[in-house]
């Protein structure tokens, strides 16, 4: 379903960018399932495609529902996907340029996560040490199957 939605967006100019963002938000659970599924593949192209979809979903959340729980989850997902690509680039035969490019993506997603947490938690997000703790906590809760039960503090 997700590839057909994106193919429709790419092939028609009748759906505005704003409408595309709202449609993506409406299907965000399916987008996240689709992107999560690609992690299990050993195909770098599929992971890169999922990262591009996740990026589109992230920008949709920035527009429509910034710093929501779902938004934090998609940012963590994109960070994980970019980290996988970076790790594979470092293990590749010529890691130079590829590693620099993938490291830029990892840094981008780290910065996006930091901004979303600072927006979501207000004054609590003003101290960089708190931001680091919140980044670790939200990743544990949102990116682990039983993350809620692993957390000492029961908040997201």
C-alpha positions as CSV (number, residue, x, y, z in Angstrom):
1,X,0.0,0.0,0.0
2,X,2.7,2.5,0.9
3,X,4.6,2.2,-2.4
4,X,1.4,2.7,-4.3
5,X,0.6,5.8,-2.2
6,X,4.0,7.3,-2.9
7,X,3.8,6.3,-6.6
8,X,0.5,8.2,-6.8
9,X,2.1,11.2,-5.1
10,X,5.0,11.2,-7.6
11,X,2.8,10.7,-10.7
12,X,0.2,13.4,-10.1
13,X,0.4,17.1,-9.4
14,X,-3.3,17.3,-8.5
15,X,-2.6,16.5,-4.8
16,X,-0.9,19.4,-3.1
17,X,2.2,18.9,-0.9
18,X,0.1,19.9,2.1
19,X,-2.5,17.3,1.3
20,X,0.2,14.7,0.8
21,X,1.5,15.4,4.3
22,X,-1.9,15.0,5.9
23,X,-2.5,11.7,4.0
24,X,0.9,10.5,5.2
25,X,-0.1,11.4,8.8
26,X,-3.3,9.4,8.3
27,X,-1.4,6.4,7.2
28,X,1.5,6.9,9.7
29,X,1.1,3.6,11.4
30,X,1.3,1.8,8.1
31,X,4.4,3.8,7.1
32,X,6.1,3.0,10.3
33,X,5.3,-0.7,10.0
34,X,6.6,-0.7,6.4
35,X,9.8,1.1,7.5
36,X,10.3,-1.2,10.5
37,X,9.9,-4.2,8.3
38,X,12.8,-3.1,6.1
39,X,15.2,-3.3,9.0
40,X,14.9,-7.1,8.9
41,X,15.9,-7.1,5.2
42,X,19.6,-7.2,4.4
43,X,19.1,-5.0,1.4
44,X,20.7,-1.6,1.6
45,X,18.5,-0.1,-1.2
46,X,15.3,-1.1,0.7
47,X,16.7,0.5,3.9
48,X,17.6,3.6,2.0
49,X,14.1,3.7,0.5
50,X,12.6,3.3,3.9
51,X,14.7,6.2,5.2
52,X,13.4,8.4,2.4
53,X,9.8,7.4,3.3
54,X,10.6,8.1,6.9
55,X,12.0,11.5,6.1
56,X,8.8,12.4,4.2
57,X,6.8,11.2,7.2
58,X,9.0,13.2,9.6
59,X,8.4,16.4,7.6
60,X,4.7,15.7,7.6
61,X,4.8,15.4,11.4
62,X,6.7,18.7,11.6
63,X,3.9,20.3,9.7
64,X,0.9,18.7,11.4
65,X,1.8,17.2,14.8
66,X,5.3,18.3,15.8
67,X,7.0,16.5,18.7
68,X,4.1,14.1,19.2
69,X,4.8,10.5,20.5
70,X,4.4,9.2,16.9
71,X,6.8,11.9,15.7
72,X,9.4,10.9,18.2
73,X,9.0,7.3,17.2
74,X,9.5,8.1,13.5
75,X,12.6,10.1,14.3
76,X,14.1,7.2,16.3
77,X,13.2,4.9,13.4
78,X,15.0,7.2,10.9
79,X,18.0,7.4,13.2
80,X,18.1,3.6,13.4
81,X,17.9,3.3,9.6
82,X,20.6,5.9,9.1
83,X,22.8,4.2,11.6
84,X,22.4,0.9,9.8
85,X,23.4,2.5,6.6
86,X,26.4,4.2,8.3
87,X,27.6,1.0,9.8
88,X,27.4,-0.8,6.5
89,X,29.3,2.1,4.8
90,X,32.1,1.9,7.3
91,X,32.4,-1.9,6.6
92,X,32.4,-1.3,2.9
93,X,35.4,-1.6,0.5
94,X,35.8,2.2,0.1
95,X,34.3,3.9,3.2
96,X,35.6,7.4,2.7
97,X,32.9,9.4,0.9
98,X,30.1,7.0,1.7
99,X,30.9,7.2,5.4
100,X,30.9,11.0,5.4
101,X,27.5,11.0,3.6
102,X,26.0,8.5,6.0
103,X,27.5,10.3,9.1
104,X,25.8,13.5,7.9
105,X,22.5,11.6,8.0
106,X,23.1,10.3,11.5
107,X,23.9,13.8,12.7
108,X,20.8,15.2,11.0
109,X,18.5,12.7,12.8
110,X,20.3,13.2,16.1
111,X,19.6,17.0,15.7
112,X,16.0,16.4,14.7
113,X,15.5,14.2,17.8
114,X,17.1,16.8,20.0
115,X,14.8,19.6,18.6
116,X,11.7,17.5,19.0
117,X,12.5,16.6,22.6
118,X,13.3,20.2,23.4
119,X,9.9,21.2,21.8
120,X,8.0,18.5,23.6
121,X,9.3,18.8,27.1
122,X,9.8,22.6,27.2
123,X,11.9,23.7,30.2
124,X,12.9,20.2,30.9
125,X,14.5,20.2,27.4
126,X,16.6,23.3,28.0
127,X,19.4,21.4,29.8
128,X,21.5,19.3,27.4
129,X,22.0,16.6,29.9
130,X,18.2,16.2,30.4
131,X,17.9,16.1,26.6
132,X,20.4,13.2,26.4
133,X,18.5,11.3,29.1
134,X,15.2,12.0,27.4
135,X,16.6,10.8,24.0
136,X,17.8,7.5,25.6
137,X,14.5,7.1,27.5
138,X,12.2,7.8,24.5
139,X,14.3,5.4,22.3
140,X,14.1,2.6,24.9
141,X,10.3,3.1,25.3
142,X,9.4,3.6,21.6
143,X,11.9,1.3,19.8
144,X,11.7,-1.8,22.1
145,X,8.8,-4.2,22.0
146,X,8.4,-4.1,25.8
147,X,10.1,-0.7,26.2
148,X,7.4,0.6,28.5
149,X,8.0,-2.2,31.0
150,X,11.7,-1.7,30.8
151,X,11.5,2.0,31.8
152,X,11.9,3.0,35.4
153,X,9.9,6.2,34.7
154,X,6.5,5.5,33.1
155,X,6.3,8.5,30.7
156,X,6.8,9.2,27.1
